[in-house]
Structure formats: structure tokens, C-alpha cells
Amino acid sequence: MSKPIERPEMPTFLSQVLVSMDKFRGTATARQLCDSVAKIVARINTTVDVQPMSDGGEGFRESFVGDVVVVDVPGPLGTVVAAPITLGNSPGGTLAFLEVSEVVGRSHLIEPTSAQAIEASSAGVGHLILAAAQLGVSSILIGCGGSATSDGGLGCYQVLRDAGGLPVAVTAATDVIARFSELIRYAGQKGVSPDDLKIIKQRVDEARSLYVVEQGVDVEMLERSGASGGIPGGLAALGAELTSGLDAVVRSVNLEQRIERSSLVITGEGRLDHGSLDGKVTGGIAALLSGDTALLVVCGSIEMVAAQEFRSRYPRANLVSLVDRFDQRTAMTDVFGCVELVVTEELEKYSSWLRTVN
């Protein structure tokens, strides 16, 4: 499809626009989408605030700014991968931002056999935490989502246990609230065959028992312990705090205050469905809006029932589906062109509306 048509410069009508997109999984990162939308908003004589978002899964580390250090750690099958660490400032000192998916994520284990999916280890996450601590950080915030592992966090736990435990305070930010035993239902999505799920169940039971015996912690009692193949459970057994990935980003980047300063917020994710209303980025941002702040939600696709519920909760929200506006093939192959055209059209509507009421 053609690129957006150049329009005349629009008048000032928005005090500030906050661009805060989540990823479109498989087609665009949150940072790429934010930059694409910001380019269109920059045509308007207004302030543009950009904040890539994540709920704890892929793209979590990129939600934060700071110096980046890359270290080599084992991937899910032991092959060395280059894992980034972002170093930022906090009131208590240097804070390291890490991401599970960059170490043992599904991008490192594409189309695995069932045996490979079972073998996949979270040990690299433990090594990454130790490497971050060696950089002199005072605490670590790690996004736990998108892993290729289902080992109950045992690999990560063993690395850290053998090193003496957590080297600094660790907070694990998750994209789901699943308890420890619920990690089994995600194992099939990672390549474990139905016949082999019994192996995962046995492993989960054994890991849970080990954590109780060695640390006195029953991780099954902890919400979020079953996220990311159980990695948060293994970390919690050693004393890590578990929290919502979205909440962690919102707090760390002062998003609520930045929303209050904005007259329009532009957000979106790959697919808006029922989960978007329960701890995901789009619903979470909508819940923070107040007053006259307008909301534009641009998604790859939108589930009809979820859209109805979303609009009933947030009547000021304007929802746009790229698949509905264009078609599935175009939305997948030219996501940036589609997003830019939609944002251009919607900004013109806001401008026309303002001229009408004034």
C-alpha cells in the first residue's frame, strides 16, 4: 500500500500527545511502533511524549532508558546468547532492567521438538541476574514473559542457590497471574506434546517440593509464580518479589503523571481481546485516564465482544483495527504504513472536531 499522503500542517489543538504502544507480536516491537506513530504526531505543532510499553513479556527491557551492557549467558538449550542489561537510576542506586525472553525466549527456540521444549532450561536467567549484580547494581527488575521453558524455574533457581542466593533485591514482573501448577497449560504452546505433559507435571511437583524443603516457600500459594514457565516461582523461593509487569512499568516511568499532562493518548497492541481488559497494556492505560483526556487505540485486530466491553468501560476510547480498516495481509505485511495512515486520519478528525466546536 502507498505511504500516507502528505497533509498541510495542522493547527495546534492538543497540549501534549502521549504515544505509548505495546508490541504487535511477530510484526513490530513497541519501540518501533511508538517511533512510527510519533513521526506522524510530530507534524502537529504540539508536544510529543513517547513511552514504549510492556506487560512483562517481550519488549519489557526496552520500556526503560539507560546504559546498555551486553553479556553472554546460556540460552534455553545451552547455546550462548547475547543478553542486554539496561542500567537506570533509582532512589536506592543503580537499577538493572532484564528480560527473560531475551535469554530463554521463544525466539531462541523456534519450532522445537517436544523433547527440546522439555529440555529447555531457565539457567541462563540465573546467570544473567548474577552478571547484572557484578555490575554493581543495587536492585534488579526482570520482566518474566515469553519464555520457551517449562522447568518450573529450576535451572534459574539452582544457579542462584549454588551462588549463595539472590545477590541483590530482585523483583519479577509477570504478564499473567497464573499460579505455579498452571504453567503446565502453557507448556503445550511452547512445543510440549500432549503425551509429554505428564513429564512437565512431575517436574512441577518436584520443583514445588524442593522449594518447600530448601527454602520453606510453597510457591503454589503465590499468584504469578507460574508465569514464564515457573521462573518467577523459582525466584520467589529465594526471596524475590512478584508483581504485575504493567504496574511495574507504569510506576517506573511515571506514566500516570505523564497521562495527566496529555490531552490525547495513543496506545495499542497486536490483538485486543478479553485479556486486554485484565492486566494488559491497552486496558491498563485506559484505566489510568481521567478528565478530558482522549484515547486512541490502534490494534492489529480486535475481538468484537472485547471491543464492546472495552467501549462500555471507557466510552472516550476510539478503537481502530488494522485488519478491519485494511485487510489481514496488508495489516501484517505493511504494519507501519497502516498505523501511520490510521493515526493521520484520526488526528485530522480531532482537528476537524475542534474547528467545529470552536
Secondary structure, DSSP 8 states (H G I E B T S, - for coil): --------------SEEEEEE--BTTTB-HHHHHHHHHHHHTTSSSEEEE----SSSTTSGGGS-SEEEEEEEE-TTS-EEEEEEEEEEETTEEEEEEETHHHHBGGGSSS--HHHHHH---HHHHHHHHHHHTTT-SEEEEEE-SBS--STTHHHHHHHHHTTS-SSEEEEEES----GGGGHHHHGGGT--GGGHHHHHHHHHHHHHHHHHHH---GGGSTTTTGGGGHHHHHHHTT-EEEEHHHHHHHHTTHHHHHHT-SEEEEE-SEESGGGGTTSHHHHHHHH--TT-EEEEEESEE-HHHHHHHHHH-TTEEEEEHHHHS-HHHHHHSHHHHHHHHHHHHHHHHHHHHHHH-
